[in-house]
Every structure is written in structure tokens, then in C-alpha cells.
């Protein structure tokens, strides 16, 4: 049988060994390069969100999902009833990124082994939460809350509003009967007369005013800052800073669109949460818009809140807010 030309070529043993070594190096380099490419982007990015605000609009529009899909990243959207459970999930390793009011991060940081980190904030929106009473309630002043049953979500930004409102009236949490209820349960209790007052944030606040004629006993104005904070897991920041930067970039675009198109944003939200668009527009107009890098004044405001809650024995230990603040690499 005739031999092919290739079969008649004799390769010197030393050259053959070198070629094999070179092939191994090239193959290893390709594998290493692929591994590094995979390491730059997670397979899944889990976002904790609530039934109001920028993130649910971002979810609806799909812009972030599309941008991250180009890098092989799947976005998982996890809905929560309030901010505190989002950060509990983050500390437990099931949430990578989210936004909450000002109080949940303080409680989350106080938890042992906390991985929650601040990466940006939205400007103060004190008008976006209030203590409500039924329209026919005899309660007229904050001092009238003494001995009354007040609903609030534990560890929420409205929890701190309640603390500060009571302080202004010369009262403490010990002077009232606190009913720790999730917003949906609190709404039902409020509507049925199961509680005398309700400390709550938008959109529930706007809905209470519009649907039942609830009166505002006190809004957050003059009592709290009510910043919103963008937070991420320490591990996510260390491994995938680019993902978080993209998330903030897309959030900023949606925030700008929402501020400039409140009617359209309200209509989009209405489809998601089943609440009248007019109510949601009211809530949008009381919101702050960001995200923005954290500065000394915002961090100092968080520290004052943390110190106040610790002094009231609401936190298990004192914390230094700055320890949980991270600036993403440019």
C-alpha cells in the first residue's frame, strides 16, 4: 500500500517533544483565558425589589436583563414585601443587589457576619412616608398616640419615622402598643379598625390617602431624611464589580426617565402592582431620584440614626456605618 506524504515525514524526537509541550501550553492558556472570562461575569445576578420604585420599573423595561445577557448573565428578580427581608436575604447569600430605605441597612449591618454594603444612594424624600390615622379618628396630635396600637414594618424606614415622631411628642415605643406587620397585613388591619395608626411609606401611603381618606398625623418632613440606598453583597462587589456598575448605570437611566415621564412611569407601575396610576404618580412625585455616590453628609446621617437606635436598645450592638460603605472601582 502506498504511504501518504505525511506518513513519510520524520519528526525529530526532540522537536516532537517541544511541539507537544507547546500544544499543551496553548491549550492551557485557552482554558485559563476562558476561566478568567467566566470569572468576570456571574451566571446569575439576583436582585431584591419591592412593589414600588425604580427597580420594578427597571424590571418591567428589561434593559438591564438585555445588557447583562450579552455577557451570559441571567438576572433573577426576587420580590420582597419590605426592605429588611431583602437585606436578610443578602446576608444569607440569596440576594446580590437591592435598594431599601434608610433603616434596614443599619439593622442588617448590626447582624453578626453581615456582608451588606452601601454602594450608592437616592436623595432624601421625607415626604414619601407618614403616620396615618383613619379619616374619622379622634387622634389629632402625635401625643395622642399614647396607649394606642400602631402598625409598622419591623426594621423599616417607617419604623425609624415612628421612633422620631414619638420622640418629638415626648413618648417612646414603650408608650404605645406596636403591631409589627408587613405592609399588606397592616393595610388590612388599618382598613378594618384593627390598629389606631399606621407608619408607612409610599405607595401604600398614597393609596391609604386616596382609597380610604386616611389622614396624615405626621409626615417624615422635619423628622427624618428618608434616603434610599443601593446595597450589594460584599462578595458580589469583590468578584463582579462590573455587574454592579452596569446595574447602577441602568438604574440611573430609568430614574431619569421616571422623573421626566411620571405619567408613563405611573402607568407602567400600575400594570405591575394593580394600583391606580394616579396614586402611583403621587408617590413618584414624592420620591428622590439617584443613584449618587455616598458622601460624608449622607453617611453621617446614617450614623446618627444608628446611634439613636442603639441608644434605644433597638440594635444589638453599636456600628460604624462607614465600615459598610464601598466605592466601586472606576
Secondary structure as UniProt FT lines:
FT   HELIX           5..8
FT   HELIX           13..39
FT   STRAND          44..49
FT   HELIX           54..61
FT   HELIX           63..69
FT   TURN            70..72
FT   STRAND          74..79
FT   HELIX           83..91
FT   TURN            92..93
FT   STRAND          97..101
FT   HELIX           102..110
FT   TURN            112..113
FT   STRAND          116..122
FT   HELIX           126..128
FT   STRAND          129..133
FT   TURN            135..136
FT   HELIX           142..145
FT   TURN            146..147
FT   STRAND          149..152
FT   TURN            154..155
FT   HELIX           157..168
FT   TURN            169..170
FT   HELIX           173..175
FT   STRAND          177..180
FT   HELIX           183..191
FT   TURN            192..193
FT   STRAND          197..201
FT   TURN            202..203
FT   HELIX           204..212
FT   STRAND          215..219
FT   TURN            221..223
FT   STRAND          228..233
FT   HELIX           234..239
FT   HELIX           241..260
FT   HELIX           262..273
FT   HELIX           277..285
FT   STRAND          290..292
FT   HELIX           296..311
FT   TURN            312..313
FT   HELIX           321..324
//
